């Protein structure tokens, strides 16, 4: 259904006629995000450039009964930025300024449309380091990273986006503007409201500025690849490394299917005669890096590694890391529909979970490539399927249910970094429980009584 002409006129007056789009050909690119098999056309797409514009737009939405879905680059994998019916998609990618780099306090202030790579590059240019590195970091925006609490390859040692957010400016659903946090390392005045908005998936407010924490750049790093003849042996090696109280920067896993797809895509010389591969990176003081690398190599060999190869230089190390980042893209070339999930379990349960995914693939006659951030228990079982095949998609859904149930049974979670969005909201009540669901619903109702922001996401 088209928006009333009076609403379109108000949007054009507020934002400029060239920033408001309603033609179907303009709306199609914003009718989906990175999530497979989900699509919904919005009523309009608008681009905002200032906090004031967002505030006025949300006031208008409350007055006129509009639904507003905030969107960055649309790389999300849970349908979190998917349009709702008759909504206005509010795109923040043009709010892309780096506002301040404060070397004295090790902070960076940015607008939400700045990409993760731009944040990383700005830190590097100042001799500093921003660790969060989601696989889509070249195009994902920091606003989306904060809204989804994105992780990445370095999450094991350095944590996720939440650990680097010191403050933010937020526009609440009724249009009020609020600043949360500051440059202080310690601050316990009142509730930690900024932590409420990190990971809120665009349902509680619109993030318009982010104050990020930077850290000193590691002095050295060493990257290695260990190959195994069985996936559970690789999982056992990960558990053993953590049990030995070694916390590498990166501890990534690829199964045979993913290895072959990545090598076919990236052609960097990955070993193909194995069932599983671990990409391991240690960073820090040169002496510590050397010691950790030696210990991890010994652990891998003790647990039956076929080969342990150390990258000869930074160029080779970067190629290996980029190959891992390309895993999703590489798998997506194999089948018409690629569904990437992120069941997460305690690291001690990794071998059990890996074996369970294999069993489920055989049970439902599905092709699954598994990779992920194994060092923090975050697995990405990736279903290579075809959404036009209704019978197969039904089997995929049944497989998801069993995988998520098993993750919960093992003390894990239904999502480690992708979020709930639309794709997983039916699983959230079982994981969270009645009391937590009630608290989340009451919080959302208090902040957004007219259900303006991102309706239908996370829960009804």
Secondary structure, DSSP 8 states (H G I E B T S, - for coil): ----HHHHHHHHHHH-GGGEE-SHHHHGGGS--SSTT-----SEEEE--SHHHHHHHHHHHHHHT--EEEESS---SSSTT---TT-EEEE-TT---EEEEETTTTEEEEETTSBHHHHHHHHHHTTEE-----TTTTT-BHHHHHHHT---TTHHHH--GGGGEEEEEEEETTS-EEEEE-S-S---SS--HHHHHTT-TTSSEEEEEEEEE-EE--SEEEEEEEEESSHHHHHHHHHHHHHTT---SEEEEEEHHHHHHHHHHH-S----S-SEEEEEEEEESHHHHHHHHHHHHHHHHHTT-SEEEE-SSHHHHHHHHHHHHTHHHHHHTTSSEEEE---B--GGGHHHHHHHHHHHHHHTT-EEEEEEEGGGTEEEEEEEE-TT-HHHHHHHHHHHHHHHHHHHHTT-BS-SSS--TTTTHHHHHHHH-HHHHHHHHHHHHHH-TT--BSTTSS--
